[in-house]
Amino acid sequence: QVQLVESGGGLVQPGGSLRLSCAASGISFSRYFMGWYRQAPGKQRELVASISGPGTVYYTEFVRGRFTISRDDAKNTAYLQMNSLEREDTAGYYCFVYRHWGQGTKVTVSS
């Protein structure tokens, strides 16, 4: 059974940083595309960043240069380092691997 568990969300001031984690069980990140998505209230879920099985990374334009996706294959955990956070980054953040979604972790950027 596949389980994805996100953590690391919270309240942060504009310009601050957070690191999200997605711990997987029952599936190996190194074999599949893995994506971080987010969904703000009233908006559609959108891709933020992704990393392929071989390790190729991709960032959407609105986070490029501020966010960094990575993973630790030994821990089967993926990360999203988020710097220079903006109010517009407020959303639920979800990890996705091969048809499976985590439950999400909430990020609120506010002063």
N, C-alpha and C positions, 0 to 999 in steps of 0.2 A: 504494500500500500504506500502510495506516494504522499508525502506530507511536506509542505513548505511553510515555514514559520518566519514571518518578518518581525523585526524589532528595531528599536532605535529612534522611532518617531518621537515627537514632542513639540513643545512650544519654544520658539527661538526668535530673537529680534532680527529685524532686517540687517543683512550683512553678516549674520552669524553662520555657524556650520553645524551640520549633523552628519552622522554616519549611520546608514541603514544596513541591516544585515538580513540575509535570507538563508536560513539553515534548511537543508534538504535531507530527507530520508526516503529511501526506496527508489531513488533515481540519482544518477550521477551527472553533475553539471558539465563535466568534461566531455560528455557525449552529445550534448544537445545545445541548441540555441537557448539562451536565457535572457529574459528581458525584464527591466524595471518599467512599470507603467504607473501612471497616476490618474486620478479622477477627482476633479474639483466638483463641489456641489453644483448641480444643474448642468454639468458638462459631460461630454463623452470621455471614456477612458482613452488615454493616449500613451504612446510609447515615449519613454524618456531616454533610455539608453539600453544597449544590448551587448552581449558578448557571445560569440559563437563557440562551438565545441573546441576548435583549434585556438581560440583566443582572440579573434578579430573583434574589435570594439567599434561601436557606432553610437553617436550622440545626435539627438535632435538639436536643431539650431538654437532653441531657446535655453539649452543648458550647456552647450559646448563651451569649454573653457572654465566652467564653474563646477561641474559634476565630474566624478571619476568612477567608472565601474570597474570592479575587479572581482576576483574569486580566489579562494584557497581550496584547491582540489583535495588536499589532505583532510580538510575539515568539511568538505562538501558544502561550503558556505560562500555566498556571493555578497558583495558589498556595494553600496552606493555612497560615496563620499560627496557631500553636498556643501559647497562653500559659497560665500557671497549670496546667501539666500535672499530672495525677494518675496514680497507679499504674494505675488502671482504664483509662487511655488507652493502655496498652501493647497493641500490635497491629501487624499488617501493614496498611499504608495503601495503597489502590489508587485510581487515577483511572479514570473511566469516561466515555466519550463515544460515543454512538450505536453500541451493540453491541460496542464495543472496550474491552478492559481493558489497563491497564499491568501490568508485572510485580510491582509493589509495592515499598514501602520500609518497613523495619522500624523501629518506634519502641518503645523500652524506657524506661519511667519507673521509676527505682529509685535508692535511696540506697546 
